Amino acid sequence: MQKLFNVCDYGAVADGVTLNSQAVQNAIDDCAKQGGGVVFFPEGEYVLSTVFLKSNVKILIDGGAKVLGCLDYYAYTPQEKIDYPAYQDESHTYFDHAMFVGRDLENIGVYGAGEIDMRSIWDEDGVRGEAIKHRGPKCISLKNCKNVEVHSLTINNVTDLAVYFAGCENVDIYGLKMRVYIDGISPDNSKNVRIHDCDIETGDDGIVFKSSYTLNRLDICKDIKVWDCRVKSRCNAIKFGTETNGGFEDILIENIDIRETRITGIAIESVDGAVIDGVTLRNIKMKNVGTPLFIHIGKRMRGPEGRELGQIKNVLLENIVAEGPYEPYEVIAWNYFSYKAGDTVQYPWIFGTAENFDDTALANSRYSDWQITSNVCGLEERPLENITLRNVKFVLDGGVKEYKKEVPEEAQDYPEVYVYGRILPAKGIFFRHIDGLTLENVTIQTEREDAREPFVFEDVKNLVCKE
């Protein structure tokens, strides 16, 4: 039996007011010195800023215990200094600006039936830079760790990446319930990862895989399994990207319930040179999702010079259903400015403003041509390879009567489903620059009559269509 180190024995006060960071750090340090064990938060409310985890030390937040984020933004450890180029934004570059931080550790965990509430602490003064829009501290931030478990917790009101881990191996994440402003669970260049039985609501992306340069080297995400999760996202529910330098291999995602998601249910992107090879998504249900599917190779190429364009190949989407009704829903804010504006209701037909996209003509009407077309597109010089859709059904809003048949070749640098425009010449899926595409029992329906064909194929070689 592992030894318990009660934080109250080290001076922590469970009054919801006293800052307990030093007391908790003392408990962690003593636990590590004694060979490891469990640092225990009993029932009560504990205010915390930043603590640094140690190998062989696990954090147990008991049922009835609540860890509260310190309301003083400057009480958290600031971003560390790095001596190598940062090609990704601050959220994926720095690790120390968080509540629970771990680097180069093994046999660690944060778990329990309790709650972590970061209490919506933003960088009000903008000291972290405009690029990340006043994001505050992460909740759990891990780099180069092995044998990690994060489970059973409720995690709320985080204003940067909630659970972010880069260069980690053997990671188990399960039973989390979270409602957070930015990304929910984010594996970056991590291997042998299992994520399951989580209920995730985010203002940004839900479960999002990344392969950045944050380790100051190329690496990949590999051997990842995700199953039995519910995801609601103000942006994308399941996403690969946008940090896509290294690659992604052997990813299985199944039995996912996606609901009330503003942009895209499934987004698979390579825009910085990543090779995505061997991805299966099956048994996915979507309801009230803006656009079901986006698969995209782009030319952003954020990273060292000389990298080749990325690839996406050997992707299977099986037993996928997306349907309405398309109705307004309550949401959490999706950045600092949304939070300040009290932006808590999303109308599917009001997307927002973005490059190549303008919703001012929609006039706040659910009867406008609002739904962005799903698109699966490679590049002329780098086509997608071996893409299979099997038993896929989309029930979309429709209603388009007039549309342009020409689709531009050049996309904007930042990848989202609207990169080629909002209304494409297919009411279901627009396919372009693919070598090896199989459609087997793929059907498109619209709630309103739509003048477009279900599918449009441009420069698609080795196309197989089966009923």
Backbone hydrogen bonds, N-H to C=O, Kabsch-Sander energy under -0.5 kcal/mol:
donor,donor_aa,acceptor,acceptor_aa,energy
5,F,38,V,-3.0
6,N,4,L,-0.5
7,V,40,F,-2.4
9,D,6,N,-1.3
10,Y,7,V,-1.3
11,G,8,C,-1.3
12,A,7,V,-2.0
15,D,13,V,-1.2
16,G,45,E,-2.2
20,N,18,T,-0.5
20,N,47,V,-2.7
24,V,20,N,-2.6
25,Q,21,S,-2.4
26,N,22,Q,-2.4
27,A,23,A,-1.7
28,I,24,V,-2.4
29,D,25,Q,-2.7
30,D,26,N,-2.4
31,C,27,A,-2.4
32,A,28,I,-2.3
33,K,29,D,-2.2
34,Q,30,D,-1.7
35,G,32,A,-1.6
36,G,31,C,-2.8
37,G,56,N,-2.0
38,V,3,K,-3.0
39,V,58,K,-3.2
40,F,5,F,-2.4
40,F,38,V,-0.6
41,F,60,L,-2.9
44,G,64,G,-1.7
45,E,14,A,-0.9
46,Y,66,K,-2.8
47,V,18,T,-0.9
48,L,68,L,-2.9
51,V,99,M,-2.8
53,L,51,V,-0.5
53,L,101,V,-3.4
56,N,106,E,-2.3
57,V,54,K,-1.4
58,K,37,G,-2.1
59,I,109,G,-3.0
60,L,39,V,-3.0
60,L,58,K,-0.6
61,I,59,I,-0.6
61,I,111,Y,-3.0
62,D,41,F,-2.1
62,D,60,L,-0.8
65,A,62,D,-2.3
66,K,44,G,-2.9
67,V,115,E,-3.0
68,L,46,Y,-3.2
68,L,66,K,-0.6
69,G,117,D,-2.9
70,C,48,L,-2.1
73,Y,71,L,-0.9
75,A,72,D,-2.1
76,Y,73,Y,-1.4
87,Y,85,P,-0.7
92,H,89,D,-1.3
93,T,89,D,-0.6
93,T,90,E,-0.9
94,Y,90,E,-2.0
98,A,96,D,-2.0
99,M,138,K,-1.2
100,F,139,C,-2.8
101,V,51,V,-2.2
101,V,99,M,-0.6
102,G,141,S,-2.3
104,D,143,K,-2.5
107,N,146,K,-2.0
108,I,147,N,-1.9
109,G,57,V,-0.9
110,V,149,E,-2.0
111,Y,59,I,-2.7
112,G,151,H,-1.4
114,G,61,I,-2.1
115,E,65,A,-2.0
116,I,154,T,-3.2
117,D,67,V,-2.8
117,D,115,E,-0.5
118,M,116,I,-0.6
118,M,156,N,-2.5
120,S,157,N,-1.6
121,I,118,M,-0.6
122,W,120,S,-0.8
123,D,134,H,-2.6
124,E,122,W,-1.8
126,G,123,D,-1.3
129,G,126,G,-1.1
132,I,129,G,-1.0
133,K,130,E,-1.8
134,H,129,G,-0.7
135,R,132,I,-1.0
138,K,97,H,-2.1
139,C,161,L,-1.1
139,C,162,A,-0.5
140,I,162,A,-2.7
141,S,100,F,-2.7
142,L,164,Y,-2.4
143,K,102,G,-2.4
144,N,166,A,-2.6
146,K,105,L,-2.2
147,N,169,E,-2.1
148,V,170,N,-2.5
149,E,108,I,-1.5
150,V,172,D,-2.6
151,H,110,V,-1.1
152,S,174,Y,-1.9
154,T,114,G,-1.7
155,I,177,K,-2.6
156,N,116,I,-2.7
157,N,179,R,-2.6
159,T,137,P,-0.6
162,A,183,D,-2.3
163,V,184,G,-2.1
164,Y,140,I,-2.6
165,F,186,S,-2.0
166,A,142,L,-2.3
167,G,188,D,-2.0
169,E,145,C,-2.2
170,N,191,K,-1.7
171,V,192,N,-1.9
172,D,148,V,-2.8
173,I,171,V,-0.5
173,I,194,R,-3.0
174,Y,150,V,-1.6
175,G,196,H,-1.4
177,K,153,L,-2.3
178,M,199,D,-2.6
179,R,155,I,-1.9
180,V,201,E,-2.3
181,Y,158,V,-2.1
182,I,158,V,-0.8
184,G,205,D,-1.6
184,G,206,G,-1.0
185,I,206,G,-1.9
186,S,163,V,-2.8
188,D,165,F,-2.7
189,N,210,K,-2.1
191,K,168,C,-2.4
192,N,222,K,-1.8
193,V,223,D,-1.6
194,R,171,V,-2.8
195,I,225,K,-2.5
196,H,173,I,-2.1
197,D,227,W,-1.4
199,D,176,L,-2.8
200,I,198,C,-0.5
200,I,230,R,-3.2
201,E,178,M,-2.1
202,T,232,K,-2.5
203,G,180,V,-1.5
204,D,182,I,-0.6
206,G,236,N,-2.4
207,I,237,A,-2.6
208,V,185,I,-2.4
208,V,206,G,-0.6
209,F,239,K,-2.8
210,K,187,P,-2.8
211,S,243,E,-3.0
216,N,213,Y,-2.5
221,C,247,G,-2.5
222,K,190,S,-1.8
223,D,249,E,-1.3
224,I,250,D,-1.7
225,K,193,V,-2.5
226,V,252,L,-2.6
227,W,195,I,-2.2
228,D,254,E,-1.2
229,C,255,N,-0.9
230,R,198,C,-2.6
231,V,257,D,-2.7
232,K,200,I,-2.4
233,S,259,R,-0.6
234,R,202,T,-1.8
234,R,204,D,-0.5
235,C,204,D,-1.2
237,A,264,T,-2.0
238,I,265,G,-2.3
239,K,207,I,-2.2
240,F,267,A,-2.4
241,G,209,F,-2.9
241,G,239,K,-0.6
244,T,242,T,-1.0
245,N,211,S,-4.0
246,G,211,S,-1.2
247,G,219,D,-0.5
248,F,275,V,-2.3
249,E,221,C,-2.5
250,D,277,D,-1.2
251,I,278,G,-2.4
252,L,224,I,-2.6
253,I,280,T,-2.7
254,E,226,V,-2.6
255,N,282,R,-1.5
256,I,283,N,-1.4
257,D,229,C,-2.5
258,I,256,I,-0.7
258,I,285,K,-3.5
259,R,231,V,-2.3
260,E,287,K,-2.0
261,T,288,N,-0.9
262,R,233,S,-1.6
263,I,235,C,-2.0
264,T,235,C,-1.0
265,G,291,T,-2.1
266,I,292,P,-2.2
267,A,238,I,-2.6
268,I,294,F,-3.0
269,E,240,F,-1.4
269,E,267,A,-0.5
270,S,296,H,-2.2
272,D,244,T,-0.8
274,A,244,T,-1.7
275,V,246,G,-1.4
276,I,274,A,-0.6
276,I,311,Q,-3.0
277,D,248,F,-2.7
277,D,275,V,-0.6
278,G,313,K,-1.7
279,V,314,N,-1.7
280,T,251,I,-2.7
281,L,316,L,-2.8
282,R,253,I,-2.3
283,N,318,E,-1.9
284,I,319,N,-1.8
285,K,256,I,-2.5
286,M,321,V,-3.0
287,K,258,I,-1.8
288,N,323,E,-2.3
290,G,261,T,-2.9
291,T,263,I,-1.4
294,F,266,I,-1.8
295,I,375,N,-2.2
296,H,268,I,-2.5
297,I,377,C,-1.5
298,G,270,S,-2.6
301,M,271,V,-3.4
303,G,301,M,-0.8
307,R,304,P,-0.8
311,Q,274,A,-1.8
313,K,276,I,-2.8
314,N,385,E,-1.8
315,V,386,N,-1.6
316,L,279,V,-2.6
317,L,388,T,-2.8
318,E,281,L,-2.6
319,N,390,R,-2.3
320,I,391,N,-1.5
321,V,284,I,-2.5
322,A,393,K,-2.5
323,E,286,M,-1.8
327,E,325,P,-1.0
329,Y,346,Q,-2.0
331,V,344,T,-2.2
336,Y,133,K,-0.7
339,Y,335,N,-2.5
340,K,336,Y,-2.6
341,A,337,F,-1.6
342,G,339,Y,-1.4
343,D,338,S,-2.3
344,T,342,G,-1.2
346,Q,329,Y,-2.9
347,Y,345,V,-0.5
350,I,347,Y,-2.3
351,F,349,W,-0.6
354,A,357,F,-1.3
357,F,354,A,-2.0
362,L,359,D,-1.7
363,A,360,T,-0.8
365,S,362,L,-1.7
368,S,365,S,-1.3
370,W,368,S,-1.6
373,T,422,R,-1.8
374,S,428,G,-0.9
375,N,293,L,-1.2
376,V,430,F,-2.8
377,C,295,I,-2.7
377,C,375,N,-0.5
378,G,432,R,-2.3
379,L,382,R,-2.0
382,R,379,L,-0.7
384,L,433,H,-2.2
385,E,312,I,-2.2
386,N,435,D,-1.8
387,I,436,G,-2.8
388,T,315,V,-2.7
389,L,438,T,-2.9
390,R,317,L,-2.9
391,N,440,E,-3.0
392,V,441,N,-1.4
393,K,320,I,-2.7
394,F,443,T,-2.2
395,V,322,A,-3.0
396,L,394,F,-0.6
396,L,445,Q,-3.1
399,G,448,R,-0.8
412,Q,419,V,-0.6
416,E,414,Y,-0.6
419,V,416,E,-2.0
421,G,418,Y,-2.1
424,L,422,R,-0.7
427,K,453,E,-2.9
428,G,453,E,-0.6
428,G,454,P,-1.3
429,I,454,P,-1.7
430,F,374,S,-2.2
431,F,429,I,-0.6
431,F,456,V,-3.0
432,R,376,V,-2.1
433,H,458,E,-1.9
434,I,459,D,-1.7
435,D,384,L,-3.2
436,G,434,I,-0.6
436,G,461,K,-2.9
437,L,462,N,-1.6
438,T,387,I,-2.5
439,L,464,V,-3.1
440,E,389,L,-2.8
440,E,438,T,-0.5
441,N,439,L,-0.5
441,N,466,K,-2.7
443,T,392,V,-2.7
443,T,441,N,-0.5
445,Q,394,F,-2.7
447,E,396,L,-2.9
448,R,397,D,-1.8
451,A,400,V,-3.0
453,E,425,P,-0.7
456,V,429,I,-1.4
458,E,431,F,-2.1
461,K,434,I,-3.0
461,K,459,D,-0.6
464,V,437,L,-2.8
466,K,439,L,-3.3
